[in-house]
């Protein structure tokens, strides 16, 4: 791993698969982000929550049916140590029963030069977050509605 001061922001995602198994459809898109140097995957883990609420960590090798049987092979050995089994178990407690989730920890490589320059000059990130897509969609719809009313008048 790079020197932390030279790294971009590190984020994580917990993606729940409602039907209990991912199809692998998103894998080529994830690989493309890596290949283009936009992100670097630091950790990838899977966790399942059973119908009775029990949580189990799922090994990558147990998901060989994805993307023609070898779709996840590209991620074999990806482990920075940031994501521990306890973290996967904790993530599993928020899942709906009878689902599987991927937990992805990744560095935003696209932001690394800016982040390093800001750190060298004494700046620090004091807040961050994500705007949920539902909130973004509602905001865009509201603006479109106002624009439609303005166009009529």
C-alpha positions, 0 to 999 in steps of 0.5 A, spaced: 500 500 500 502 507 498 504 511 504 498 514 507 499 521 506 500 520 498 493 516 498 486 518 496 480 518 500 478 511 502 471 509 502 467 503 503 460 500 500 456 495 503 452 492 497 446 487 499 443 483 493 436 482 494 435 475 491 441 472 495 446 471 490 449 477 485 449 475 478 456 478 477 453 483 472 457 489 475 464 485 476 466 488 469 464 495 471 468 494 477 474 491 474 474 497 469 474 502 474 480 499 477 484 498 470 483 505 468 486 507 475 480 511 478 479 506 484 484 501 487 480 495 491 483 495 498 479 489 501 473 485 498 469 481 503 462 477 503 457 476 508 450 472 508 445 473 513 440 467 514 433 467 514 433 466 522 438 472 522 445 468 523 451 472 520 456 468 516 462 470 513 462 467 506 469 466 502 470 468 495 472 461 493 465 459 495 462 464 490 465 461 484 458 461 480 459 468 478 460 471 471 461 464 468 465 461 474 471 465 475 469 472 475 471 473 482 478 470 481 481 477 479 480 479 486 483 473 489 488 475 494 485 482 495 486 484 502 489 490 505 488 488 513 483 494 513 477 490 513 477 484 518 472 478 519 469 482 525 467 488 520 464 483 515 460 480 521 458 487 523 456 489 516 451 482 516 447 485 522 444 490 518 442 486 512 435 483 511 434 476 512 436 471 507 441 476 503 448 476 501 452 482 501 459 484 498 463 489 502 468 493 498 473 498 501 477 502 495 481 508 494 479 513 490 486 514 486 483 520 482 483 524 488 490 522 490 494 528 487 489 533 490 489 530 497 496 529 497 497 536 495 492 539 500 495 535 506 502 538 504 499 545 505 496 543 512 489 542 510 485 536 512 478 533 511 473 535 516 467 532 514 464 528 508 458 524 506 454 521 500 448 524 498 443 518 497 441 517 489 433 518 492 435 525 495 438 527 488 433 524 484 427 528 488 432 534 487 432 534 480 425 532 479 423 538 483 428 543 479 424 540 473 417 541 475 419 549 477 422 549 470 416 546 467 412 551 471 416 557 469 416 555 461 408 556 462 409 563 464 
